[in-house]
Amino acid sequence: MEPSTTSPALSVAIAVLTVLLGLTGFGIYTAFGPPSRKLTDPFDDHDD
């Protein structure tokens, strides 16, 4: 069997990048996708 040549740091970096991209995609979907219809503007709620 050949030893693994990938660094553990590379695996951690890929995992962090995947999580970051997933959260960014979810945020964009929530802000601009179908769930955005339920969002309200807090500045419109407080007319002074």
MOPAC internal coordinates of N, CA, C and O (Angstrom, degrees):
PM7 1SCF
backbone

  N    0.0000 0     0.00 0     0.00 0    0    0    0
  C    1.4540 1     0.00 0     0.00 0    1    0    0
  C    1.5267 1   109.50 1     0.00 0    2    1    0
  O    1.2310 1   121.35 1   -42.33 1    3    2    1
  N    1.2876 1   115.03 1   137.67 1    3    2    1
  C    1.4563 1   120.95 1  -179.67 1    5    3    2
  C    1.5261 1   109.73 1   -90.03 1    6    5    3
  O    1.2310 1   119.55 1   -44.10 1    7    6    5
  N    1.3277 1   118.46 1   135.90 1    7    6    5
  C    1.4688 1   120.00 1   179.54 1    9    7    6
  C    1.5312 1   111.39 1   -67.09 1   10    9    7
  O    1.2310 1   121.31 1   -28.72 1   11   10    9
  N    1.3025 1   115.10 1   151.28 1   11   10    9
  C    1.4585 1   120.49 1   179.78 1   13   11   10
  C    1.5200 1   110.12 1   -69.01 1   14   13   11
  O    1.2310 1   120.70 1   -44.63 1   15   14   13
  N    1.3234 1   116.27 1   135.37 1   15   14   13
  C    1.4608 1   120.26 1  -178.41 1   17   15   14
  C    1.5255 1   111.97 1  -102.12 1   18   17   15
  O    1.2310 1   119.55 1   177.43 1   19   18   17
  N    1.3297 1   118.47 1    -2.57 1   19   18   17
  C    1.4585 1   119.77 1   179.46 1   21   19   18
  C    1.5236 1   110.08 1   -83.18 1   22   21   19
  O    1.2310 1   121.19 1   -39.61 1   23   22   21
  N    1.3042 1   115.34 1   140.39 1   23   22   21
  C    1.4561 1   121.90 1  -178.81 1   25   23   22
  C    1.5226 1   110.11 1   -80.70 1   26   25   23
  O    1.2310 1   119.46 1   -37.00 1   27   26   25
  N    1.3226 1   118.63 1   143.00 1   27   26   25
  C    1.4705 1   119.91 1   175.58 1   29   27   26
  C    1.5251 1   111.76 1   -61.64 1   30   29   27
  O    1.2310 1   120.26 1   149.87 1   31   30   29
  N    1.3267 1   117.10 1   -30.13 1   31   30   29
  C    1.4648 1   120.42 1   178.89 1   33   31   30
  C    1.5178 1   110.93 1   -65.21 1   34   33   31
  O    1.2310 1   119.90 1   144.95 1   35   34   33
  N    1.3220 1   117.80 1   -35.05 1   35   34   33
  C    1.4547 1   121.22 1   178.45 1   37   35   34
  C    1.5302 1   109.99 1   -67.20 1   38   37   35
  O    1.2310 1   120.02 1   140.25 1   39   38   37
  N    1.3128 1   117.57 1   -39.75 1   39   38   37
  C    1.4639 1   121.01 1   178.47 1   41   39   38
  C    1.5233 1   111.27 1   -64.58 1   42   41   39
  O    1.2310 1   120.45 1   138.60 1   43   42   41
  N    1.3239 1   116.75 1   -41.40 1   43   42   41
  C    1.4613 1   121.07 1   178.57 1   45   43   42
  C    1.5234 1   109.95 1   -66.31 1   46   45   43
  O    1.2310 1   119.66 1   137.68 1   47   46   45
  N    1.3233 1   118.26 1   -42.32 1   47   46   45
  C    1.4578 1   122.06 1   179.67 1   49   47   46
  C    1.5281 1   111.14 1   -62.67 1   50   49   47
  O    1.2310 1   120.29 1   138.22 1   51   50   49
  N    1.3072 1   117.04 1   -41.78 1   51   50   49
  C    1.4683 1   120.68 1   178.42 1   53   51   50
  C    1.5238 1   110.19 1   -66.03 1   54   53   51
  O    1.2310 1   119.76 1   139.85 1   55   54   53
  N    1.3269 1   118.06 1   -40.15 1   55   54   53
  C    1.4613 1   121.53 1   179.07 1   57   55   54
  C    1.5293 1   110.93 1   -64.34 1   58   57   55
  O    1.2310 1   120.31 1   135.88 1   59   58   57
  N    1.3299 1   117.02 1   -44.12 1   59   58   57
  C    1.4671 1   120.83 1   179.32 1   61   59   58
  C    1.5278 1   110.22 1   -64.98 1   62   61   59
  O    1.2310 1   120.03 1   137.60 1   63   62   61
  N    1.3207 1   117.55 1   -42.40 1   63   62   61
  C    1.4605 1   121.53 1   178.73 1   65   63   62
  C    1.5246 1   110.81 1   -63.25 1   66   65   63
  O    1.2310 1   120.04 1   139.82 1   67   66   65
  N    1.3254 1   117.53 1   -40.18 1   67   66   65
  C    1.4615 1   121.29 1   178.77 1   69   67   66
  C    1.5219 1   110.74 1   -63.97 1   70   69   67
  O    1.2310 1   120.02 1   135.27 1   71   70   69
  N    1.3196 1   117.56 1   -44.73 1   71   70   69
  C    1.4648 1   121.31 1   178.93 1   73   71   70
  C    1.5306 1   110.39 1   -63.96 1   74   73   71
  O    1.2310 1   120.20 1   137.11 1   75   74   73
  N    1.3275 1   117.22 1   -42.89 1   75   74   73
  C    1.4584 1   121.56 1   179.67 1   77   75   74
  C    1.5280 1   111.63 1   -62.43 1   78   77   75
  O    1.2310 1   120.27 1   135.05 1   79   78   77
  N    1.3206 1   117.09 1   -44.95 1   79   78   77
  C    1.4552 1   120.31 1   178.59 1   81   79   78
  C    1.5288 1   111.53 1   -66.93 1   82   81   79
  O    1.2310 1   120.41 1   143.53 1   83   82   81
  N    1.3175 1   116.82 1   -36.47 1   83   82   81
  C    1.4637 1   120.14 1   177.44 1   85   83   82
  C    1.5155 1   111.91 1   -64.63 1   86   85   83
  O    1.2310 1   120.33 1   135.20 1   87   86   85
  N    1.3298 1   116.98 1   -44.80 1   87   86   85
  C    1.4691 1   120.18 1   178.70 1   89   87   86
  C    1.5278 1   111.40 1   -66.34 1   90   89   87
  O    1.2310 1   120.26 1   142.73 1   91   90   89
  N    1.3278 1   117.10 1   -37.27 1   91   90   89
  C    1.4588 1   120.62 1   177.46 1   93   91   90
  C    1.5260 1   110.40 1   -64.59 1   94   93   91
  O    1.2310 1   120.42 1   135.58 1   95   94   93
  N    1.3042 1   116.80 1   -44.42 1   95   94   93
  C    1.4641 1   120.82 1   177.58 1   97   95   94
  C    1.5168 1   111.97 1   -62.62 1   98   97   95
  O    1.2310 1   120.48 1   139.29 1   99   98   97
  N    1.3190 1   116.69 1   -40.71 1   99   98   97
  C    1.4687 1   119.99 1   178.32 1  101   99   98
  C    1.5216 1   111.00 1   -65.49 1  102  101   99
  O    1.2310 1   120.12 1   140.88 1  103  102  101
  N    1.3249 1   117.37 1   -39.12 1  103  102  101
  C    1.4603 1   121.20 1   178.33 1  105  103  102
  C    1.5182 1   112.03 1   -64.85 1  106  105  103
  O    1.2310 1   120.35 1   137.67 1  107  106  105
  N    1.3099 1   116.93 1   -42.33 1  107  106  105
  C    1.4647 1   120.49 1   178.19 1  109  107  106
  C    1.5191 1   110.05 1   -66.17 1  110  109  107
  O    1.2310 1   120.03 1   138.35 1  111  110  109
  N    1.3287 1   117.55 1   -41.65 1  111  110  109
  C    1.4614 1   120.85 1   177.83 1  113  111  110
  C    1.5255 1   110.96 1   -62.07 1  114  113  111
  O    1.2310 1   120.27 1   137.78 1  115  114  113
  N    1.3279 1   117.08 1   -42.22 1  115  114  113
  C    1.4626 1   120.86 1  -179.99 1  117  115  114
  C    1.5283 1   111.22 1   -67.63 1  118  117  115
  O    1.2310 1   120.11 1   142.14 1  119  118  117
  N    1.3238 1   117.39 1   -37.86 1  119  118  117
  C    1.4584 1   121.18 1  -176.71 1  121  119  118
  C    1.5194 1   113.04 1   -76.28 1  122  121  119
  O    1.2310 1   119.84 1   143.67 1  123  122  121
  N    1.3276 1   117.91 1   -36.33 1  123  122  121
  C    1.4562 1   120.57 1  -172.31 1  125  123  122
  C    1.5243 1   114.17 1  -119.81 1  126  125  123
  O    1.2310 1   119.29 1   168.92 1  127  126  125
  N    1.3190 1   118.96 1   -11.08 1  127  126  125
  C    1.4499 1   122.27 1  -178.00 1  129  127  126
  C    1.5180 1   111.84 1   -86.30 1  130  129  127
  O    1.2310 1   120.19 1    15.27 1  131  130  129
  N    1.3293 1   117.23 1  -164.73 1  131  130  129
  C    1.4676 1   121.65 1  -179.34 1  133  131  130
  C    1.5316 1   114.57 1   -57.34 1  134  133  131
  O    1.2310 1   118.14 1   145.38 1  135  134  133
  N    1.3532 1   121.15 1   -34.62 1  135  134  133
  C    1.4708 1   118.93 1   178.99 1  137  135  134
  C    1.5279 1   113.56 1   -65.18 1  138  137  135
  O    1.2310 1   119.64 1   165.20 1  139  138  137
  N    1.3342 1   118.29 1   -14.80 1  139  138  137
  C    1.4633 1   120.37 1  -176.90 1  141  139  138
  C    1.5282 1   112.17 1   -69.81 1  142  141  139
  O    1.2310 1   119.84 1   164.70 1  143  142  141
  N    1.3112 1   117.92 1   -15.30 1  143  142  141
  C    1.4707 1   120.24 1   179.15 1  145  143  142
  C    1.5256 1   111.51 1   -66.42 1  146  145  143
  O    1.2310 1   120.12 1   155.38 1  147  146  145
  N    1.3316 1   117.38 1   -24.62 1  147  146  145
  C    1.4658 1   121.43 1  -179.21 1  149  147  146
  C    1.5225 1   112.53 1   -85.14 1  150  149  147
  O    1.2310 1   119.99 1   168.53 1  151  150  149
  N    1.3312 1   117.62 1   -11.47 1  151  150  149
  C    1.4623 1   120.79 1  -176.97 1  153  151  150
  C    1.5277 1   109.95 1   -75.99 1  154  153  151
  O    1.2310 1   121.06 1   -35.92 1  155  154  153
  N    1.3212 1   115.58 1   144.08 1  155  154  153
  C    1.4621 1   120.78 1   176.36 1  157  155  154
  C    1.5205 1   109.49 1  -117.02 1  158  157  155
  O    1.2310 1   120.73 1   -23.00 1  159  158  157
  N    1.3132 1   116.21 1   157.00 1  159  158  157
  C    1.4548 1   121.76 1   178.26 1  161  159  158
  C    1.5268 1   108.54 1   -91.35 1  162  161  159
  O    1.2310 1   119.41 1   -66.49 1  163  162  161
  N    1.3284 1   118.73 1   113.51 1  163  162  161
  C    1.4715 1   120.14 1  -177.31 1  165  163  162
  C    1.5249 1   112.72 1   -63.35 1  166  165  163
  O    1.2310 1   119.33 1   154.98 1  167  166  165
  N    1.3124 1   118.88 1   -25.02 1  167  166  165
  C    1.4603 1   120.83 1   178.84 1  169  167  166
  C    1.5254 1   111.61 1   -73.22 1  170  169  167
  O    1.2310 1   120.40 1   149.29 1  171  170  169
  N    1.3273 1   116.84 1   -30.71 1  171  170  169
  C    1.4620 1   120.01 1   176.10 1  173  171  170
  C    1.5346 1   111.81 1   -73.97 1  174  173  171
  O    1.2310 1   120.29 1   154.81 1  175  174  173
  N    1.3183 1   117.05 1   -25.19 1  175  174  173
  C    1.4649 1   121.52 1  -179.12 1  177  175  174
  C    1.5250 1   112.58 1   -72.81 1  178  177  175
  O    1.2310 1   120.00 1   157.22 1  179  178  177
  N    1.3383 1   117.60 1   -22.78 1  179  178  177
  C    1.4614 1   121.80 1  -175.26 1  181  179  178
  C    1.5168 1   110.23 1  -118.82 1  182  181  179
  O    1.2310 1   120.46 1  -105.53 1  183  182  181
  N    1.3192 1   116.72 1    74.47 1  183  182  181
  C    1.4581 1   120.35 1   176.63 1  185  183  182
  C    1.5136 1   109.61 1   -76.76 1  186  185  183
  O    1.2310 1   120.67 1   -59.30 1  187  186  185
  N    1.3150 1   116.33 1   120.70 1  187  186  185
  C    1.4629 1   120.98 1  -179.43 1  189  187  186
  C    1.5098 1   110.30 1  -108.92 1  190  189  187
  O    1.2310 1   120.10 1   180.00 1  191  190  189

